[in-house]
Amino acid sequence: MTPVYSTLKRILIGHPLNSREIEEQRVPKRTAIAIFGTDAIASTAFASQEILVVLVPVAGMAALDDLLPISLVVVALLAIVVASYYQTLYAYPSGGGAYIVARENLGITPSLVAAASLMVDYTLTVSVSIAAGVDAIVSGIPELRNEHVLVGVGIIVFLALANLRGLRESGRLFAPPTFTYVAIMTTLVVVGLVRYASGDLSRIPVDHQALAHFTGKNAVLTGASVYLLMRAFSSGAVALSGIEAISNGIQAFRKPESRNAAIALVTIATILGGLFVGIALLARDLRPTLSPNETILSIMGHQVFGGGVLYVILQASTAGILALSANTAFAGFPRLAGQVALDRFLPRQLANLGDRLVLSNGVIVLALAAGGLFVAFGGNTSSLVPLFAVGLFMTFTLSQAGMVVHHWRLRRRRWRAGISINAMGAGATAIVTAVIVISKFTEGAWIPSIVIVLLVMLFARIHRHYERVEREIHAEPGETEPEIVHTVVVLVPSTVHKGVTKALAYAESLHPHYVHALHVSFDADDKRRLRASWKDYGFDVKLDVVDSPYRMLTRPVLEYVDKLDRKWRHDVVTVVIPEFVVHHWWEQLLHNQSALLLKARLLFREGTVVTSVPWHVD
């Protein structure tokens, strides 16, 4: 099996990289924008639509009048958050994600809440982005509408494999679709606004059938209430997703890391803010009708570009950027999980670098979690979005609150300005967090809130386990173990063969105090034949036979070893298992695998060593 697995792994992931090549894996600003900025940039493709999904059922087409003001408030919040994180990038050049900032300035519990919130946010980022991407794909290819869950899972698998190949390779792969989307969306907004202003483009006629899907045929429409405007704002605020990722991944940038990361952050925010407001302006002018079967971007694109090449590019790049926007989470989640694992709040395996110098276990965990969530919600974007922003803004709040404490504690140059910026960011994002929880609680915002609490409890339990193990295994200098009585037990099958003779020779070479040969008998005739054969071979080792009328192997062996333990104190028992090793992996299926179960069970028995003595069959 090993050669087949190894070949497949090399094809999908590539050849291993030397640890000394890790510096070469750092990426320039342009590539980093494609790695860490796709999530934020791609949110422009669905955030406006999610605002309308909330407002249209109560306000009808008048909801388009509220889209621009809400978008401007979101962009103002974006400016505050970016200014806050700009401070963080220079304060923590080795990586200043919310977890690190909260740990250094607020304490362990707030840092764990930040980590849990951000991990939930990254998982939802993948699910929401893929769901929106699949929506865009089926808008252009309606034949796939019934297969949208399968399409989404396929995209998640593709993204996971791309990220397992390494940060630099994934950046090169995702840069072209990212910048193509930015170019075509800028073209849509600019051309659309210019054509409308010049009178060359008219408003889109109202699609009453599509509108009735959201408002109901006999609905009495009213203006949006403050509560509904809050809900709409919280749906649009998902556009800020991904802003945190750069502070987590600062070490992925080429030197000087802080400066390059800050430039990338401002660039991403400028693209995001410009496109978000531009789409709102264009929607206000063109008045597209919200449709259950087609995105408003597709509707406006068709009106501005017609059905030509530019419209096809728009649809293809939108589907591409939405599908690939989950890459931001694949870049951020493994780094965050690795940091938490180094502090022993998550399994240590999450901090291990894989063949391609990426935290591959974190990539796999994220793919499994996000894929399961995507399937559970049927790939429905509107069902996933209410879950989305809770962890995001809770993370923002804790990170900025931590930076306030950081400035106050160190009081470096311009610390007062830093405190003002970060305090404003913490206050604004705390208010937004409250708005999201209150306005979206019944729609599912309670779910991530509970998950965050459960994750914090899990982190604490894992940490206690590692601390307990460390106390148990700690050895003081000069500490000695008591004298050990060593007993070796050689398991013997129903037939004496070369593997048995080799195992007995190995046992004798250990020079133990006692050597026993043990056979677990399922059949009386086999037992008699084995005893006679044992006598014929003239082995010096006594053969003990244990009857097992219920044909069990593991329990009789354990009971036999327990009996030896009671006979000699301070005993280490080595169980030697002779095994065949055949040439081809499929040939191994033709042989009994009971030794695997026995070894697994003996592993958890204190004072027991398990050794396999292989006999290779050519």
Backbone hydrogen bonds, N-H to C=O, Kabsch-Sander energy under -0.5 kcal/mol:
donor,donor_aa,acceptor,acceptor_aa,energy
5,Y,1,M,-2.7
6,S,2,T,-3.0
7,T,3,P,-2.4
8,L,4,V,-2.3
9,K,5,Y,-2.5
10,R,6,S,-2.2
11,I,7,T,-2.0
12,L,8,L,-2.4
13,I,9,K,-2.9
14,G,9,K,-0.9
14,G,10,R,-0.8
17,L,355,D,-3.3
21,E,18,N,-2.2
22,I,19,S,-1.4
25,Q,21,E,-0.7
25,Q,22,I,-0.9
26,R,23,E,-1.4
27,V,252,A,-2.9
32,A,28,P,-2.4
33,I,29,K,-2.1
34,A,30,R,-1.1
35,I,31,T,-1.5
36,F,32,A,-3.5
37,G,32,A,-0.5
37,G,33,I,-1.7
41,I,37,G,-2.7
42,A,38,T,-2.8
43,S,39,D,-1.3
44,T,41,I,-1.3
45,A,42,A,-2.2
46,F,43,S,-1.2
47,A,43,S,-2.9
50,E,46,F,-2.2
51,I,47,A,-1.7
52,L,48,S,-1.8
53,V,49,Q,-2.1
54,V,50,E,-1.0
55,L,51,I,-1.7
56,V,52,L,-3.0
58,V,55,L,-1.4
59,A,55,L,-2.5
60,G,56,V,-2.6
62,A,59,A,-1.5
63,A,60,G,-1.7
64,L,61,M,-1.7
65,D,62,A,-1.6
66,D,62,A,-0.6
66,D,63,A,-0.9
67,L,63,A,-0.8
68,L,64,L,-0.6
70,I,66,D,-1.9
71,S,67,L,-2.3
72,L,68,L,-2.4
73,V,69,P,-1.9
74,V,70,I,-2.2
75,V,71,S,-2.3
76,A,72,L,-2.2
77,L,73,V,-2.2
78,L,74,V,-2.3
79,A,75,V,-2.3
80,I,76,A,-1.8
81,V,77,L,-2.5
82,V,78,L,-2.8
83,A,79,A,-2.2
84,S,80,I,-1.9
85,Y,81,V,-2.6
86,Y,82,V,-2.1
87,Q,83,A,-1.1
88,T,84,S,-1.4
89,L,85,Y,-2.2
90,Y,86,Y,-1.0
91,A,87,Q,-1.8
92,Y,88,T,-2.3
95,G,92,Y,-1.8
96,G,247,S,-1.6
101,V,97,G,-2.5
102,A,98,A,-2.6
103,R,99,Y,-2.3
104,E,100,I,-2.5
105,N,101,V,-1.5
106,L,102,A,-2.8
107,G,102,A,-1.7
111,S,107,G,-1.6
112,L,108,I,-2.3
113,V,109,T,-2.2
114,A,110,P,-2.4
115,A,111,S,-2.6
116,A,112,L,-2.8
117,S,113,V,-2.6
118,L,114,A,-2.5
119,M,115,A,-2.5
120,V,116,A,-2.3
121,D,117,S,-2.4
122,Y,118,L,-2.8
123,T,119,M,-2.1
124,L,120,V,-2.5
125,T,121,D,-2.5
126,V,122,Y,-1.9
127,S,123,T,-1.9
128,V,124,L,-3.4
129,S,125,T,-2.6
130,I,126,V,-2.5
131,A,127,S,-2.3
132,A,128,V,-2.7
133,G,129,S,-2.5
134,V,130,I,-2.8
135,D,131,A,-2.1
136,A,132,A,-2.0
137,I,133,G,-2.1
138,V,134,V,-2.8
139,S,135,D,-1.4
140,G,136,A,-1.2
140,G,137,I,-0.5
141,I,137,I,-2.2
144,L,141,I,-2.2
145,R,142,P,-1.9
147,E,144,L,-1.7
148,H,145,R,-1.0
151,V,147,E,-2.4
152,G,148,H,-2.2
153,V,149,V,-2.3
154,G,150,L,-2.1
155,I,151,V,-1.9
156,I,152,G,-2.0
157,V,153,V,-2.2
158,F,154,G,-2.1
159,L,155,I,-2.6
160,A,156,I,-2.4
161,L,157,V,-2.3
162,A,158,F,-2.4
163,N,159,L,-2.3
164,L,160,A,-1.9
165,R,161,L,-0.9
165,R,162,A,-0.5
166,G,163,N,-1.2
170,S,166,G,-2.2
171,G,167,L,-2.1
172,R,168,R,-2.1
173,L,169,E,-1.8
174,F,170,S,-2.1
175,A,171,G,-1.7
178,T,174,F,-1.6
179,F,175,A,-2.4
180,T,176,P,-2.1
181,Y,177,P,-2.0
182,V,178,T,-2.0
183,A,179,F,-2.1
184,I,180,T,-2.6
185,M,181,Y,-2.7
186,T,182,V,-2.2
187,T,183,A,-2.1
188,L,184,I,-2.4
189,V,185,M,-2.5
190,V,186,T,-2.7
191,V,187,T,-2.6
192,G,188,L,-2.3
193,L,189,V,-2.5
194,V,190,V,-2.5
195,R,191,V,-2.8
196,Y,192,G,-2.2
197,A,193,L,-2.5
198,S,194,V,-2.0
199,G,196,Y,-1.1
200,D,195,R,-2.1
201,L,195,R,-1.1
204,I,286,L,-3.0
208,H,206,V,-1.1
211,L,207,D,-2.5
212,A,208,H,-2.3
213,H,209,Q,-0.9
213,H,210,A,-0.5
214,F,210,A,-0.6
214,F,211,L,-1.2
215,T,211,L,-2.5
216,G,212,A,-2.0
219,A,216,G,-1.0
221,L,219,A,-0.7
222,T,58,V,-2.5
229,L,225,S,-2.4
230,M,226,V,-2.2
231,R,227,Y,-2.1
232,A,228,L,-2.8
233,F,229,L,-2.5
234,S,230,M,-2.4
235,S,231,R,-1.7
236,G,232,A,-2.2
237,A,233,F,-2.0
238,V,235,S,-0.9
239,A,236,G,-1.8
240,L,237,A,-2.1
241,S,238,V,-1.9
243,I,240,L,-1.8
245,A,242,G,-0.6
246,I,242,G,-0.6
246,I,243,I,-0.6
247,S,244,E,-0.7
248,N,244,E,-1.2
249,G,245,A,-1.9
252,A,249,G,-2.3
253,F,250,I,-1.6
254,R,27,V,-1.6
260,N,256,P,-2.3
261,A,257,E,-2.8
262,A,258,S,-2.4
263,I,259,R,-2.3
264,A,260,N,-2.2
265,L,261,A,-2.5
266,V,262,A,-2.4
267,T,263,I,-2.3
268,I,264,A,-2.6
269,A,265,L,-2.4
270,T,266,V,-2.4
271,I,267,T,-2.4
272,L,268,I,-2.7
273,G,269,A,-3.1
274,G,270,T,-2.6
275,L,271,I,-2.4
276,F,272,L,-2.4
277,V,273,G,-2.2
278,G,274,G,-2.2
279,I,275,L,-2.7
280,A,276,F,-1.6
281,L,277,V,-2.5
282,L,278,G,-2.4
283,A,279,I,-2.5
284,R,280,A,-2.2
285,D,281,L,-1.8
286,L,282,L,-3.0
287,R,283,A,-2.2
291,S,294,E,-0.7
299,I,295,T,-2.0
300,M,296,I,-2.7
301,G,297,L,-2.8
302,H,298,S,-2.2
303,Q,299,I,-1.7
304,V,300,M,-2.5
305,F,301,G,-2.9
306,G,301,G,-0.5
306,G,302,H,-1.4
308,G,305,F,-0.7
312,V,308,G,-1.8
313,I,309,V,-2.6
314,L,310,L,-2.5
315,Q,311,Y,-2.6
316,A,312,V,-2.7
317,S,313,I,-3.1
318,T,314,L,-2.3
319,A,315,Q,-2.5
320,G,316,A,-2.4
321,I,317,S,-3.1
322,L,318,T,-2.3
323,A,319,A,-2.2
324,L,320,G,-2.5
325,S,321,I,-1.3
326,A,323,A,-0.5
327,N,324,L,-2.4
328,T,325,S,-1.6
329,A,326,A,-0.5
330,F,326,A,-1.7
331,A,327,N,-1.7
332,G,328,T,-2.0
333,F,329,A,-3.2
336,L,332,G,-2.3
337,A,333,F,-3.1
338,G,334,P,-2.3
339,Q,335,R,-2.0
340,V,336,L,-2.4
341,A,337,A,-2.4
342,L,338,G,-2.1
343,D,339,Q,-1.1
344,R,341,A,-1.9
345,F,340,V,-2.1
350,L,347,P,-1.9
351,A,348,R,-2.2
352,N,349,Q,-1.4
354,G,358,V,-3.7
357,L,354,G,-1.8
360,S,358,V,-2.1
362,G,359,L,-0.7
363,V,359,L,-1.4
364,I,360,S,-2.2
365,V,361,N,-2.4
366,L,362,G,-2.3
367,A,363,V,-2.2
368,L,364,I,-2.3
369,A,365,V,-2.5
370,A,366,L,-2.9
371,G,367,A,-2.3
372,G,368,L,-2.2
373,L,369,A,-2.1
374,F,370,A,-2.7
375,V,371,G,-2.3
376,A,372,G,-2.3
377,F,373,L,-1.9
378,G,375,V,-1.4
379,G,374,F,-2.2
380,N,377,F,-1.4
381,T,379,G,-0.7
384,L,380,N,-1.4
385,V,381,T,-2.4
387,L,384,L,-1.2
388,F,384,L,-0.6
388,F,385,V,-1.6
389,A,385,V,-0.8
392,L,388,F,-0.8
393,F,389,A,-2.3
394,M,390,V,-1.8
395,T,391,G,-2.0
396,F,392,L,-1.9
397,T,393,F,-2.3
398,L,394,M,-2.2
399,S,395,T,-2.5
400,Q,396,F,-2.5
401,A,397,T,-2.5
402,G,398,L,-2.2
403,M,399,S,-1.7
404,V,400,Q,-1.8
405,V,401,A,-1.8
406,H,402,G,-2.3
407,H,403,M,-2.6
408,W,404,V,-2.2
409,R,405,V,-2.5
410,L,406,H,-2.3
411,R,407,H,-2.6
415,W,412,R,-1.6
418,G,414,R,-1.9
419,I,415,W,-2.6
420,S,416,R,-2.2
421,I,417,A,-2.3
422,N,418,G,-2.6
423,A,419,I,-2.9
424,M,420,S,-2.1
425,G,421,I,-2.2
426,A,422,N,-2.9
427,G,423,A,-2.7
428,A,424,M,-2.6
429,T,425,G,-2.4
430,A,426,A,-2.0
431,I,427,G,-2.0
432,V,428,A,-2.1
433,T,429,T,-2.4
434,A,430,A,-2.1
435,V,431,I,-2.5
436,I,432,V,-2.8
437,V,433,T,-2.5
438,I,434,A,-2.5
439,S,435,V,-2.8
440,K,436,I,-2.3
441,F,437,V,-0.6
443,E,440,K,-0.6
444,G,440,K,-0.5
444,G,441,F,-1.3
445,A,440,K,-2.4
446,W,441,F,-1.1
447,I,444,G,-1.5
449,S,445,A,-1.1
450,I,446,W,-2.1
451,V,447,I,-2.5
452,I,448,P,-2.6
453,V,449,S,-1.6
454,L,450,I,-2.5
455,L,451,V,-2.6
456,V,452,I,-2.2
457,M,453,V,-2.0
458,L,454,L,-2.2
459,F,455,L,-2.9
460,A,456,V,-2.1
461,R,457,M,-2.0
462,I,458,L,-2.5
463,H,459,F,-2.4
464,R,460,A,-2.2
465,H,461,R,-2.0
466,Y,462,I,-2.3
467,E,463,H,-2.3
468,R,464,R,-2.4
469,V,465,H,-2.6
470,E,466,Y,-2.4
471,R,467,E,-2.2
472,E,468,R,-2.1
473,I,469,V,-2.3
474,H,470,E,-1.0
479,E,476,E,-2.0
485,V,570,H,-2.0
486,H,484,I,-0.7
487,T,485,V,-0.6
487,T,572,V,-2.4
488,V,514,Y,-2.5
489,V,574,T,-3.1
490,V,488,V,-0.5
490,V,516,H,-3.1
491,L,489,V,-0.6
491,L,576,V,-2.7
492,V,518,L,-3.1
497,H,495,T,-0.5
500,V,497,H,-0.7
501,T,497,H,-1.9
502,K,498,K,-2.2
503,A,499,G,-1.9
504,L,500,V,-2.5
505,A,501,T,-2.0
506,Y,502,K,-2.2
507,A,503,A,-2.3
508,E,504,L,-2.3
509,S,505,A,-1.8
510,L,506,Y,-0.8
510,L,507,A,-0.9
511,H,508,E,-1.7
513,H,486,H,-1.9
514,Y,486,H,-1.6
516,H,488,V,-3.0
517,A,542,K,-1.9
518,L,490,V,-2.9
519,H,544,D,-2.5
521,S,519,H,-0.7
521,S,546,V,-2.7
527,K,523,D,-1.7
528,R,524,A,-2.1
529,R,525,D,-2.4
530,L,526,D,-2.4
531,R,527,K,-2.3
532,A,528,R,-2.2
533,S,529,R,-2.5
534,W,530,L,-2.8
535,K,531,R,-1.9
536,D,532,A,-2.1
537,Y,533,S,-2.1
538,G,534,W,-1.0
539,F,534,W,-1.0
544,D,517,A,-3.5
544,D,542,K,-0.6
546,V,519,H,-2.7
547,D,545,V,-0.5
548,S,521,S,-2.8
551,R,548,S,-2.2
557,V,553,L,-1.6
558,L,554,T,-2.4
559,E,555,R,-2.6
560,Y,556,P,-2.1
561,V,557,V,-2.4
562,D,558,L,-2.5
563,K,559,E,-1.8
564,L,560,Y,-1.7
565,D,561,V,-2.1
566,R,562,D,-2.0
567,K,563,K,-1.1
568,W,564,L,-1.9
572,V,485,V,-2.0
573,V,571,D,-0.5
573,V,607,G,-2.2
574,T,487,T,-2.8
574,T,572,V,-0.6
575,V,573,V,-0.6
575,V,609,V,-3.2
576,V,489,V,-3.2
576,V,574,T,-0.7
577,I,575,V,-0.5
577,I,611,T,-3.0
579,E,613,V,-2.1
581,V,615,W,-2.1
587,E,584,H,-0.6
588,Q,584,H,-0.9
588,Q,585,W,-0.6
589,L,585,W,-0.6
589,L,586,W,-0.6
590,L,587,E,-1.6
591,H,588,Q,-1.6
596,L,593,Q,-1.3
597,L,593,Q,-0.8
598,L,594,S,-2.0
599,K,595,A,-2.6
600,A,596,L,-2.1
601,R,597,L,-2.1
602,L,598,L,-2.5
603,L,599,K,-1.5
604,F,600,A,-0.6
604,F,601,R,-0.9
605,R,602,L,-1.7
606,E,604,F,-0.6
608,T,605,R,-1.1
609,V,573,V,-2.9
611,T,575,V,-2.7
613,V,577,I,-2.3
615,W,579,E,-2.8
616,H,614,P,-0.5
617,V,581,V,-2.7
618,D,616,H,-0.7
